[in-house]
Amino acid sequence: MKANWNRRDFLKTSSAATLAALAAGAPAASILTGCGKSKPPIAGTADTVILLWMAGGMAHTETFDPKRYVAYEKGMESKRVLSTFPALPTALDGILFSEGLQSIGSVMNKGSLIRSYMAADMGFILHARHQYHWHTCYQPPQTVAAPHIGAWIAKELGPKNPVIPAFIDIGQRFTVGEAEELKAFHTAGFLGNEYGPFLIPDPSQGLESVRPPVGMDAKRFERRNQLYNDLINKSPAGEFGSDYQKESLKRSMEQAYMLLNSPESAAFNLALEPKESYDIYNTGRFGLGCLMAKRLTEQGARFISVTTEYEPFVGFDTHENGHTRMVNMKKMIDAPVAQLIKDLDKSGHLDRTLVIVASEFSRDMMVEGRPEAKVQEQVSQPDVIKDLKFFGMHRHFTDGGSMLMFGGGIKKGFVYGKTADERPCKTIENPVRIDQVHQTVYHALGIAEETQYEIEKRPFYTTPDGKGKPIKELFTKFV
């Protein structure tokens, strides 16, 4: 793997992979096993997945795996700092969360806490590459565009409700920051555009996503649909794409048109939510995204991703002012995440809905990468802190991280994995890799480990080489 990647390298290879995906014909479907025999189908424990994405690198020591609290003092040594918030009790005996996450802590008796996620070693750390890896399970570059986990699920299971898009992505704009890099994994890749994400950049305007533009009547919308088909034929997809890819693009438009004319489109209208519920979720675009995820789950959505949004040096991308930034991020996520779990539980949907809270990697003030595989420094952290902006978890840390899972057959009140209590706060028990995370999700949904398609005359699996294994300890009953 190239050790000193930059944005140009990433864009060059991802663009080539996208063109390769367009040129690919219909993926040849088959299920393989090591002994050449088809295994019996898995009895899934979940029907729906909600991914709550903490974009930008959420520090485990400042959230769900706090260490020794060290208060700010001007002139203190940086190496003394492990956690910049006090640790407070949760619903689980002996398990503490960082201050500011009391609401999420109060529902941890309904889910599992993973404290040993380890991100991949990929040299110089770029958020877009690690996010690509997390969402697709494949490290870039790839010769074809790897499908997003939501696209795999949409392809294998199809929509629960034929009117609601099977894969919905809420909260990420492509008009800020590293837009092209983010687009590289917000795709169904070779599976076809119809399995790609239905994008809702701003949930407060979600209803506009399923309406024609203002001033456009139904007849004009139909004419635009025909124009869309003409544009497909004249676009790179039409010129270089296979018949399968072109037909997939058209089917995606037909699905959107079907949603437009359905009563289920009301799920996108947050104005219909009771005020007392709306106010709890209304912490910003992420909170309202959680509210929309709840409403869409009730209408039969299959896979929903809600993100705090990745934009360089914003949100969880705390290259400075780590402590003060984290105060605001906790206010954004704490109440909505907890309320989503409570609401799904109350309505009976949590039993068959797998909710995941995750981030691409963690952070540490002193270590970039991992102790035995340090990479090029990207942040200047003084040995002595003379300004509050240097108090917090700035560097990218890949040797430990936290993740939450609720519902969908996952154990309640369970903790898996452990990190060291002193720096480096690395994983020391039950390391979890991304292929295990993906296969855990697929297992919950009843998608076999051996699922693959033939692309470029070779099998392309849901996890690299089909070697990912679910974490059976997380399930109430593993079959």
N, C-alpha and C positions, 0 to 999 in steps of 0.2 A: 504494500500500500504506500502510495506517495506520501512522504512525511511532511511536505511543506505546501500543501494544497492552498489555492486561493479561490476567490469568487469566479475568476475567469475559467479556471480549470473545471469547476463545478458546472458552470453554465454550458461550457462546450460539450462536456460528456452527457449532461442531461438532455440537451437539445438533440444530440445525435441519437440518444436512446428513444426519444419521443418520435423522431422520424422513423426509426426502426419499428416501433410499435405500430405506427400508422400503416407501414408497408406489410405488416404481418397479416396473414390470412386468419380465418377463424381458428382459434386454438383447438387443437385436437384433444378432446376430453378423454381421460381414462383415469382409473384409480389403480395405483400400484402398491404392492406390499413386498416385503423382503422375500417372502416365499412364493410370490407369484400368484397368490390367491386373494380374492377379495374378502376383507373382513366384514363381519356383520355390522350393520349401521349402529352408530352410537345413539343412545337415548339422551338427548340434550337436556340440560337443566335450565336453559335460558332461551328466550325467543328474541330478545332485544338487547343491544349494547349501547350504553351512553358513556362516551369518553370525555372526561373533563380534563382538558389539556392545559397544564400550567406552563405556558410557553416562555422560554428564556432561561431555564435552569433554576429550579426552586431548591434552595439550600435545605438539606434534610435536618441539619443541626438547628435551624431556625424555625422549623415547622413540626414535623411528626416524629422526630428523633432527637430531641434536645439533649445537649450535654451540659457541662458545668457552666452556670451563668456568670458572666463577668460584666459588671456595669462599666459604663464609659467614664474614663478619667483622662483628662488631657495630660499627655506625656507617658501614657501607659505603653508597654511593649505589645506589639502586634501578636507575637507568638503566644501570649497569655489568653487570647480571646478564642473561645470555643463556641459559645452561644451568647447572643446579645439580648436575649429575652429570658425572663424567668420561666421555669417549667411548671405547668399546672395540671391537676388531676383530670382524668377522663372518666368515661363510664366503665373503663376496665381497671380493675384493681392493679395498682403498681405501674400502670402505663401513663406516662405524662406526655402532654403536648406543649409546644411553645405558646407563651401568652399571646392572645389574640385569636386563638383557634378553639375557644371553649365550646362553640356551637357544634363544630365537627366532632370534637372530643365527646360531646354528649350523646352522639349516635354511634359510637364505635362498638357498642354492644350489638349492633346490627350488621357488622362487617368484619373484614380482615385487614390487618396492617402488615405490609411487607416492608422490612427495614434493611434489605440487602440487595437492592437493585444495583447492578454494575453496568455502566455504559461501555461501549466498545472502545478499544484503542485504535484510533484512526489518524494518529499524528496530530499536526496542528489543528486545534479545535475550532470548527465552524459550526454555529448553531444549526444552519440549514442542513448540513450533512448528518449531524446527529439526529435531527428531527426526521429527515428522510429515512434514516436507519430505523428509528423507533416505529414509524408509521408503516413502513413496507417490510421490515425485517431483513432488508438487503442493504449492504454497504455500497454506496456509489463509488466508482462508476459501474453501470450495468450496460450491456449491449442493447437491451430493450428497456422500456420504461416499466419498472416494477409496480404492480398494483398496490394501492393503499389497502390497509386491513379492512376498511369499510367496503371497498370495492370487491374484495374476495367474498365477504359475507353477502353482499348484494347479489353477486353472481351465483354463489352456491345455494343460498336459501330463497332468493327472490324477495319481493315485498311481502310483508304481513298483510297489509292492506294495499290492494292494487292501485289505489289512487294516491297514496302517500309515497313519495320517493323512498327507495330502500336505503339510500345513503345521503344523509343531510349534514352539512358542515356549517356551523354557526360561529360568527365572530371574527373570522380572519379576513382582513381587507388585503387586496393586492395592489393598493395604491400607496403603500408605505413601505419603507425599508427594502428588504431583499425580496421583492415581489417575485421575480423570475425563479429564484431558488425555491421559494415556497410552492410555486405552481408545480415544480418538478415532482412533488409527492402528493399533491392534491389531484390525483388522477387515477383512473382505472387501468392505465397502461394498455397492455395488449388485450385485456379483457373486453375493451370496447367502451365508448363514451356513455352508453346507457347505464353502465354500472358506476360511473363516476359521481362525484358529489353534487348535490343540489345546494348551491352556495347562498348563504344568507349572511352577508357581511355585518349587517346591523339588525339585531332582533327587534328593536323598537320600530323598524320599518319592514318587518317580516311580511306583512300583508302585501306590500308592494312587490314582493318577490313572486307572487302568484297572480298578479293583476297585469293587464296591458298597461302601458304608459298612459298618463293622463291625456285625455283628448283622443284616444284611439278606440274606436268602436270594434265590435266583434268581426265585422267584415274586413276592416282594415287589418286586424290582427291575423286573420286567415291569409290575407294577401302577403303579409310579412312572413308568415310561415312558408309560403311558396318561395318567397325571395330567399329565405334561409336555406331552403333546399337547393336553390340555384347557386347560392354562395358556396355551399359545401362542394358542389361539383367544380367550382372554379378556384377553390382554395388549395393549399398544399395537401389537405386531406383528400380532396378530390383528385388531385394530380398524382400524388404518391401513395395514397391510402388504398388498401384492399377494399373489395366490395363489402366484406364483413364490417370493416371500420366505418365506411360511409353509411351503411344501413344502421349501424349502431348510433351514429350521430343523429340520424333522422328519428330513430325510435326514442331517443332522449327528448327530443322536441315534442313528440307526440305525448309522452308521459307528462311533460310540463303542461301541455294544453289540456289534458284530461283533468289534472289537478285544478286548473284554473276554473273549470266548470263544475266542481264538486262541492258539496256541503262541508267536506273535511277541510277545505281551505280556511275555514274559520279558526282552525287550530293555530294558524299563524297570526291571528289578530289578538294581540295581548290586551287590547282595550276591553275584551270580553271577560277578562279575569277579574274576580272580586277584588276590590281595592285593598282589603286587609292582606290578601295573599300577594298581590302585586307589590305592595310596599315592602314586604319582607325581601322579595327578590330584587328589588330595584336598587342595586348597589352600583349600577353601570351596565355596560353592554354584556359583560360576562354574566352578571346576576340575571339579567333579562333573558340571556341565552339559556340559562338553567330552567327558567320558567317555561320557555318555549319547548325545551326538551321534555319537560313534564307533560305539557299539552300534546305534543306530538306522540309521545309514548302511549298516552291514553287513546290516541287515534290509530295506533297500529304501525308506528315507525319501526324500522328494523335496526339501523345503526345511526346514531347521532353523535357528532363531535361538537363540543362547545369549548372554545379556547379563550384564554385571557388575552390572546393575540400576541404574536411575536413581532416586535419592532425593535431594531437595535438600540440598546441603551435605554429602553423603556420597560416598565413592568418588572418581571423577575430577572431581567438582564441587568443585574446590579453591579456594574463595573465601578460605581462609586455610590456613596450615600446608601449603602446596603441596609443599614438598620432602619433609617427613616423611610426608605422606599418600601421595606417589608411591612412596616406598620400599615401603610395604605393598601398594599396587596392583600393583607389579611382581612382588612375591612371589606374588600371587594369579594373575596371568595367564601368567607366563613359562614355567614348566614344563608346564602343561596345554596351552597352544597348541602348543608345540614337540612334545610327545608325541603330540598329535592328528595332526599332520602326519606324524610318523614312523610311527605305527600305520597310518594310511590308506595310506601309501606301501608299507609292508611287506605289507599285505594285498592290494595291487593296486587299491584303491578310489580312490586319489588321482588317477589318470589321468582318471577320469570324475566327480570331485567337485571343485567350485569352492569353495574356502575363502576367505572375506574377513574381514579384521580392519579395523574402521573405527570412527569416532566422528563425532558431529554437527558439531563444529568443534574448533579448537585453542585454545590459551591463550597469553597474554603478560602480563607484569607491568605494562606501560605503556600498551598500546593496547586499547581496547574497540571491537570491530568490525573495521574496517580503516583504514589511515592516511588515505585520501581519503574515507572514509565513516564517521567516528567517530559513535558513538551514546552515549546517556546512560550515564554511569559508574554501575556497580553495586558497585564495590569501592573502598575507601579505601586507597590504597597510598602510604605516606609517601615523601618524597624520600630520606630517610635511614633505613636499616633498623636499628632498635635492638632488635628482637625476632625470634627465629627464625621466628615464625608468619608474618612478612611476606616470607620467603625462599622463592620459588616462583612458579609461573605462575598468577596468579589471575584476570585478566580474560579475557573471551571474545574470541577472535581468529578472524576468518573469512577472512583473506587467504592462508592457507597451512595445510596439514595433511598428515598421512601416512596411508597405507592399504597393506595387504598383500593380495596375492592369490596363492593356490597352486592347482595342479592344474587340471583341467578345460580343458586346452588352452592355459593361460597359460604364457608363457615362464619358463624357469628361470634364476635368477641375473641378472635384468634390473632396471634402475632407470629410472624414467620421471619426468620433471619435476625441478624444482629450486627451492629457495628461497634468498633472500639470506642471506649469512653474518653480516651485521650487522643490527641492528634498524632498521626493522621487518623481521622474517624472513619476508617476503612471497614469494609465488610469482613467479618471474622466467622460468621456462621451462615450456612445455606445461601450461597451466592445465587442470584437470579439474573439470567441473561434475557435478552429480548426475544430470542426464539422460544424460550419457555413461556414468556408472557403471551406471545401470539398463540402458541399451541394450547395454553390454558383457556384463552378466549374461544378458540375454535372447538375445543373439547366441550366447553359449556354449551355451545350452540349445536353440538352433534355433528360437526364437520370433521371427517377422518384425518388423521395425521398424514396419510399418504396422498392427500388430494394434490393433483398436479395437472398441468396442461403441457402439451408438446409445442414448444416455440423454438424456432431456428433449429429444428430437428433434435432437440434435447428437452428433457423434462424440466419444467419450472414449477417448483413446489411452493406451498404456502410459507414454508420456512426453508432456508438454504439446504439443499440436498435432502429435504424431508426429514432432517435429524432432530427438529425441535420436539421436546416432550413436555406435556402438561405437568404442572406442579400439583400432584395428586393430593398432597397434604392440605391444600386450600379448600378442597371440596368436602361438603358435609357427607356425601356418599359418592365415592369414585367408582365408576363402572367402566 
